[in-house]
Amino acid sequence: MNIVYLSSEAVPFAKTGGLADVCGTLPREVAALGHRCTVIIPAFRSVRRSGCAIETTDQSFAIPISSEKLVGGRLLKSHLPHSDVEVLMIDQPHYFDRPSLYGDATGDYPDNAERFTFFCRAALVALQRLGRNVDIVHCNDWQTGLIPGLIRANADRLSTLKDAATILTIHNMAYQGQFPAESFPMTGLKWSEFNHNTYEYYGYWNFLKAGVAMSDLVTTVSPRYAMEIQTPHHGCGLDGVIASRGGRVMGITNGIDTSVWNPSIDENLTERYDVDSWQKGKLANKRSLQAEFKLDVSDDIPMIGLVGRLADQKGWDLILPVIERHVSEGRPTQWMVLGSGDPRIESELKRLATDAPHQVAAHVGFNDSLAHRIEAGSDLFVMPSHYEPCGLNQLYSLRYGTVPVVTSTGGLADTVIDTTAESIAKKTATGFHLWENSPHGLDEAIGRALYLRYHEKKIWDELVRRGMGADWSWRKSASRYVSLYESAIALTETSTELPS
C-alpha cells in the first residue's frame, strides 16, 4: 500500500504532545511491514532547528486564499530518522516560521484558520505533483480535518487520490479548529458545502467536524476513548456527529518506541535493568534521584513520580491536595514531579518543594533525560487524568516496572488493569484504578498500592513483572493499523456512496 500521513506534528521535527510521537513513529513501523509511507507536515521554525537534514525541491505552488490573495509556497524534503519514510514539508514562512506551532502567550494565532487551510490545500497540491497513486490518506487531528472533504470536492482534478480511502484519527476531542463562518470561502469550496451535515457548527465552521463527517473511517487512540467521545461528557459537542458514523468509528491504542523507552538499553539511567534485575536496577536509579534532588536518601521511602503537562485535564485538582496532606501529616512518601503548564499549578508545586525539600522535588519545565530517570526510579506513577485519549506515561511506567495509579478513563482504562482480588487470582493485574475521582480516592488508591508494595511483596513482584513483560510496542499497533487500512480500501471499493 502507498500511505500518506498528514499531521501538524511529527518527532523529531515539531512537537507539542503525543500527536508528534504517533506521527513520527507509526509511519516508520508501518513501512517496516512492507508499505510505502510518506509524512506531510508544515515547515515550522522547529523543523529547521531539529538537526535533521532538510533538502529543497524544485516544487513550488500558489494557493488562492481569496479572489484577491494568492499565497505561494514550496516543498522541502527530509526523512524520519533511521528509516526510508519520506517527510514532505509545506514551506510558507509567513504562516509557519513562528516561535510556536499554534499560538503564543496571548492565545491561539488569530490566522490559524488561514494557516491550516493553506496547509491542507497545499498538501493535496504536493501529492498531485508527486504523481504517485495513493491508497490511504491518514489525517490526524483538526489541523488536517479539511482534507477528506477537499478530496471529495475535487476528485475530478486529483487523479492520484481518486481511489484513496481517507481516515481521520482524533488524538484529543477538545481541540476542534472552530472559526467564524465568514472565513469559510478560503477553503475554495462552494457555500453549498457549508451545512450542518459537514462543516457548519452553530454558525461557525469546524475543521474536526468536517473530518469526522467526510472521512471514510474515524479512529481514536484507544478503544475506550472511541466510546467515550460518543457521549455528551466527552464528546465536546460533537458526540452526535461521532455517533452518527456508527461502525465507522473505532479505537487503536497507541504504542511506545521501545528503542527509546527500554530500561535494559536506556543510556539516561544510572543503572540499566530488565525484568529479571528490576529490583536492583530501580533501587540504584531511585538513590540517584534522591541524591540529585536532595531528598532523604532511603531505600524504604516510596517514591511517587509524575511527568507531564501541569493542566486541569491531568487531575492536578486531585494531586495537589494529596501531596499537601502527605507533607502536613509527615507521611513517609517522596514526590518527584516534572512538567510545566498552568502557572497556578507551577506555583503550588514550587511552594511545596520549598516547604518540604526532603519530601517534594519539582522540576518546572521539560527534560527528556529526567523523564526517563523518574520512570526508572519511582515505585509508583500517578496519572489521575479527568480524560485521557490514550496516554503514554502509563505505558512507559509499565515498561520501567513503575506501577501506575490511574483513573478509569480512555486509554488509561484500556492499558492498566486494576488490582483486585479477582485480577490477582487471574494474574492480570498491572496497576491501580481510583475507585472515586477525588483527592480521597487518589489517596486511597495510593494507599492500596503501597500496602502491597510493603506487605505483599510476592504480589507486587508479579505486578511489576507483568507490566514490564506486556507488549505495548508500536509494531503491535502498526499491524492493527495495516488491517484497518485494508478494511478502508475494501470499504471504498464496495461502497458507491459514503455517509456525509
Salt bridges, closest charged atoms under 4 A:
ASP21 OD2 - LYS15 NZ 3.11
GLU29 OE1 - ARG475 NE 3.08
GLU86 OE2 - LYS77 NZ 3.93
GLU86 OE1 - ARG132 NH2 3.13
ASP91 OD1 - ARG48 NH2 2.85
ASP91 OD2 - ARG74 NE 2.70
ASP97 OD1 - ARG45 NE 2.77
ASP111 OD2 - ARG98 NH2 2.63
GLU114 OE2 - LYS69 NZ 2.50
ASP163 OD2 - LYS162 NZ 3.03
ASP257 OD2 - ARG28 NH2 2.93
ASP266 OD2 - HIS372 ND1 2.62
GLU271 OE2 - LYS280 NZ 2.67
ASP276 OD1 - ARG465 NH1 3.39
GLU292 OE1 - ARG373 NH1 2.44
ASP296 OD1 - HIS358 ND1 3.82
ASP299 OD2 - ARG287 NH2 2.63
ASP312 OD1 - ARG344 NH2 3.32
ASP317 OD1 - HIS386 NE2 2.72
GLU324 OE1 - ARG351 NH2 2.51
GLU329 OE2 - ARG325 NE 3.11
GLU329 OE1 - ARG331 NE 3.07
ASP342 OD2 - ARG344 NH2 3.79
GLU348 OE1 - ARG351 NH2 3.03
ASP355 OD2 - ARG351 NH1 3.08
ASP368 OD2 - HIS372 NE2 3.65
ASP379 OD2 - LYS286 NZ 3.09
ASP379 OD1 - ARG453 NE 3.43
GLU388 OE1 - LYS314 NZ 2.91
ASP418 OD1 - ARG448 NH1 3.68
GLU422 OE2 - LYS426 NZ 2.99
ASP443 OD2 - ARG325 NH1 3.43
ASP443 OD1 - HIS326 NE2 2.88
ASP443 OD2 - ARG331 NH2 3.28
GLU444 OE2 - ARG448 NE 3.14
ASP461 OD2 - ARG465 NE 2.90
GLU462 OE2 - LYS427 NZ 3.86
GLU462 OE2 - LYS458 NZ 2.97
